[in-house]
Amino acid sequence: MPALSPLAPERFPELPAIDGLRLATAQAGVKYRDRTDVMLAVLDPGATVAGVFTRSATRSAAVLDCQAKIGGDSDAGAAILVNSGNSNAFTGRAGEASVARICAAVARACDVPEDRVFTSSTGVIGERLPDDRITAAIDGLVGGLAPGGIDAAARAIMTTDTFPKGAVRTVEIDGETVTIAGIAKGSGMIAPDMATMLVYIFTDASIGRALLQDMLGDLTDRSFNAISVDSDTSTSDTLLMAATNKGPAVHDRHGPFEYALGDLMLDLAHQVVRDGEGATKFIRIDVSGAESDSDARKVASAIANSPLVKTAIAGEDPNWGRIVMAVGKSGAAANRDTLRITFGDIEVARDGWVSPDYTEARGADYMKRDEITIGVDLGLGDGADTMWTCDLTHAYITINADYRS
């Protein structure tokens, strides 16, 4: 396992059992030895399932299968099976056949319809998935199903992650407590377009699929689509959320449930950035004063994905000229003479030139922090956006130069 990220949280949160959900993990040996690499989640009849997926043109067989199934409503139970170590992407008809065999085996063992079995795979691209190893583990998984166990599931889906990622939120609805618990994996190949990762969120709330799908779409844009590690979008990005419908009902948008869900999703997204391959700095980019929100996103993305900006921050060099460069290349409307740049509360540049109060020493001292905020005000309008990224270090090259070894 890779060394623990210096930005890792102090501990994995205590994730409670969700009524109507059972989980299990197994060592199937898909790629890794002596570690769990498959997780199975089984939902009681009546559960609602929604999802958001990568928009990659070369998305995996599992993603395509999930997309084909996600729009249906059913009172039957459901199951989610995830393997790490092999993404089953760019594997042609063989990949589709693997998904079909896995879904059929899970459906038989869990007594759920095949169109209510959702699978995800993460790992190396272009290698056939040894699905026989997964199907051989299914009976053991079913025998081990139990409430709770979300923490073990978070570990089973890891690849180059240095820590498991989890979050929990509770909210009061009609005097009753609703719980939302989620896990994620992701460390490299992270960029917006439903950013690169696997995410599974569960709640005991009662909520219709269409409403849940609407919430997920909007909240993803402000969380998982607002992070970047290395500007590369995976073939396997999957966010699945299941509501077991055992608790009080959620009927409306923009209420306490959606707020809590959005907060949880942002927490998980930040954890992915904090585990960025080789990362030593957690970076927030606030863009304001753009002609539109979309222009603000262009600027934030250009900064977040710039190797020159990210390597400067890795070297603790306050090279703000690279931020000017990123703004200029972004494609958004910009004006040199209205541009303002800050590092935290330090004004670095304004009115087309370096700020008269700025000193290189102050900038260099700020760059020594583990968490850095870059502010850009374009001075052109009311558009705004925020993204989160990390620095780019030699360790990123080391990890990815021999990823398949």
N, C-alpha and C positions, 0 to 999 in steps of 0.2 A: 504494500500500500504506500502511496506517496506520503511525504511528510505533511503534518497538519498545517493548514493555512494559518498564517499569523493573524488573519482577520476573522478566524472562526469564532462563533459564539462560545461562551464559557461552558455551556452544557446543552444537551438536547432537551427540549421541553417535555413535560409530562403530558402525553396525549391520551385523553380518556377514551374509553370504548364508546362507540356510537351504536345506539340501539338499532338493530336491523342489519348490522355489518359484522362479518366474521373474516378473519385473515389468517394466512399461513405462509411460511417461506420454506425453501428447500435448496439443497446443493445439487444442482443438475449437471454441473460440469460443462456448461455451454462453452465457456472459455477458461474461466478461473478455477483454480483448484483450492479446496479447503476454505471456501467462503460461499455464503448463500448467494444465489444468482437468479432465483425465480421467486416471485411473490404472487399469491392468489388472493383476491378479494371477492367474497360472495355476498350478494345483497338479497334480502328477503323479497318476496313478491310485493309489488306495488311501488318499488323504488323508481325514482325519476333519474335519468342519466342525460347529461348534456356534455358538449365538448368543443374545444377549439384546437385547430391543427395547423401545422406548418403549411405555408403556401409555396414551398419548394416545388419546382417542376419535376424533380426526381425523388418525390417522397416515397417512403417505404411501402411494402405490401401491407403491413399492419395498419399504417395510417390510412391508406386507401380503403381498407376493409372497415375501419372504424367510421370513416366519413360516410360510407354507404349505409351504415346501420344507425347512425346517431339520431336521425330525424324521426324515428318511429316512437310511438307511445305504446306501452304494454303494461299489463298488470302482472306479468310473469316476473320471476326473479331475474337476476342478472349476475354476471361474473366478469372480473377484470383479471387478466393474467399478463404479467410483465416479466421479461427476461433481460438480463444485462450480459454484455460480452460480445454480442453480435446483433447488428441492427436490422438484418434481413432486408437491406435496401440494395437496389440495383442487382437483384437476384432473379429477375424475370419471372417466368411461369413457375419456377421452382419455389420462389418466395411466396407466391400466391398459394401454391399447394401446401406449403408449410403452415401458413395461417389457417387454411381450411382444416388441416388435420388437427391442429391445436384446438381450434374452436369446437370441432366435433367431439374431441376427447373431453374437453372441459364441460361441454353441454351434457354429455352422457353421465359424467361423474357427478355433476352438480344438479342434474335434473332441471336445467334451464334451456330455453330455445337457443339454437345456434345464433340467431340474429340478436340475441341479448348477451353474447360473449364478445368482449372487447379485449384486444391484445395490443401490447406495445413491445417493441424490441429496441435496444440501444447498445451501441458498440461499433465494431468495425463494419465498414461499408464494403459491399461487393463480395462477401463470402457467404456461401450457402449456410443457412441456419440448420444445425443438427437437431431438428425438432423432435427426433426420436428420444433424445435425452430429456426433453421437456415433457413429452407425453408419458414417458416412463415414471416421471416424478409426480404425476397428477394424483394418483390414488393416495400417495403419502401426504400430499398437500391437503386433499379433502379430509383425510383422517385427522389432520392437525388443525383444522379450522377452529378458531375460537374468537370470542370477543376480545377487543384490544389487539395488541401486537402490531400497532402501526409503526412503532419504532423499529421493529425487526424488518418490516416491509421497506422502510426508508433505507436501510442498509443493503437490502437485497438488490435494489435497483441502481446502486452506485457503479460508476466505471472509474474515471480518473478523479472523481470527487475525493476530497480529503476528509469530509465529515458528512454525516447524514443530515438532511434538512427537514425540519418540521415546524409547524406552527399551530396554535389553537386560539380560538376566540369564542366567547360566549355572549349571548345577547338575550334580553328579556322581551318576550312577545306574549301579550295578553296574560301577563303574570307568570308565565312559564319560561324556563331557561332552555334556550336552544344552543347547541354546541356545533361548532364548525372546526374540523381538524383536517390538516393537509400535510402532504409530504412532497418533496421534489428532488430531482437529481439534475445536475448540470454543472459544468466546470469549464469546458472548452467548446468551441464551435457555437458561440453564443452571439446572436445578433437579432435585432427586431425583424419579425415576419412570422409571427408567434415565436418569440425567441427560443433558442435551442435548449430544450429540456424535456423532461417528463414530469408531469404534475398530476397528483391525484388528491382530490378534496372530497370530504364526506361530511354530511350534516344530517341531523335527525329531524330537521324542519320539514314541513309539508309544503311543497312548491311544485307548480306545473312545469313541464319541460320547456315550453315556449318562454315563460318568464325567466326561468333559470338561464336559458340560452342567451337571452337578451342581456342579462346581467353580466354573464361571463364575457361576452363579446366586448362590451364597453370597458369592463374592469381590466381585461387583458391589455388593452391599448395603453392603460395608465400604469401597468405593472410589468408583465413579462415582455411586452412590446416596447418597453422604455428602458431596457438594459442592453448592454453589449460588453462582451469580453474581448472578442477578436474580429468582429465584423463578419463572421461566417455563419450562415444559417444552415441548420441540420436538415437531413432528410426525414427525421423521425419525431419532430416536435409534437407532443401530445399533451393536452390538458383535458382530463376527464373529471367531471364532478357528479357525484351521486347524492341525491336527497332521499333518505329512507322513508320519509313521510310518516314517521312515528310520532312527531311532535306537533306543536302549534303551526298554523298555516301562515304563509307569507303570500300576500295578494298584490302588493304594490312595489313599484320601483322607488329607489332613492330613500328608502326607510332604514331603520337601524340594522336590519339583516344585511342589506346590500353594503352599508358602511362597514360593518364588521368583516364581511367577505372581502371587500376591497382592501382593508387593512391587512388581512391575513395573506392575500395574494402578493401585496407589496412586500411584506415581510419575507416570504419565500423567494421572491425575485431578488431582493437584496442579498439573501443568503447565497444565491447562485453567483452573484457578482463577487461577494466576499470569498468565494471558493474558486474564483477565476484561476485558471492554470498559471501558477507562478506569481500570483498577485501579492503585492505588499501594501498597496494603497487602495482605499475605497473612495471613489470620486463621484461627486454630485455635480451636475452641470445644469445651471439655471439660466434659461434664455428668456428675455423679456424685450418689450419694445419692438417686436417684429411686425411686419405688415399683416400677418395672419398667424394663426396657430400652426398651420402647416409649414410656413417659413421658419417658425421657431424650431419645429422638429428637425427641419433640414440642418439648421445650424448646430443644434445639440448633437445630432447624429454625426455630423462632420467632425466635431471635436471628439466625441466619444470613440470614434473609429479611426482617428488619425494615429498611425504608428509614431509619428514625430512628437505629437503631444504626449502620448502615453509613455514613450521611452524617456522623454525629458522628466516627467513626473517620477518615473522609476529611479532616475538618477538625481532626484531632488533638485533639479535645475528649473528655476522660475522663468523659463524661456517663453514669455508671453507673446513673442512674435509668431510662434507656432499657432497660437490661438487665433491671431489675426489672419494667418494663412488659412486656417480651417474655415473661418467665417467667409472669407473671400471665395473659396472653392465650393461652398455648400450649394450654390444655386439659388439661395434666398436673396431678396433685395437687401442691400447693405450700403451704408454711406460711411466712409472713413471719418468724416468730421462729426458724426453723431454717435459713434461707437464708444462704449464704455466697458472696461474689463475690470473685474475684481477677483482677488484671491481671498475668500472669506470676507472679512470686513476691510480688507486692504484695497484701496483704489489703485489700480495699476496703470490704467491708460484712460484718457478721455479726450474729446475734441480733436481727434486725429493725431494725438501725440502722447507720450508718456506723461503720467500725472506728475505735477511739480512736487508733490509730497512723497512720491514713491522712491524707495531705495532698494537696491538689489539685495542688500542684507536682510531687509524685512521679508522680501519674497522668498529668499533662500531659507530663512528660518521657518516660514509657513510650510514650505514643501517638506519639511522633516516630519510632519504629522502623518498619522496613519489614515486619517480621513480629511479629505480636501474638497472644498467647494469652489467651483469656477463660475463666476457670474458674467454674463454677457448681456448688455442692454444695447439694442440696435438703434433706439431712439427714433423709430419710424412709425410706431403704431401701438396697438394693444395686444398683439399676439404674444403668447408665452408657452413655454414647454419646459419640462424637466426630464433629464435622463440620468442614468447611473452607469458607471463603468469602473474599470480598474486599470492599473498601470500594466506595462508590457515589459517583462524582465527576461533575462537570460534563461531562467527556469522554464518559461513557456516554450522556448526553442528546444530545450533538453527533453521536455515531456513529449513534444509532438514530433521530434526527429526520429524517435524509435517507438512510436505508439503501438505498432503492430508486432514488436519484438516480444 
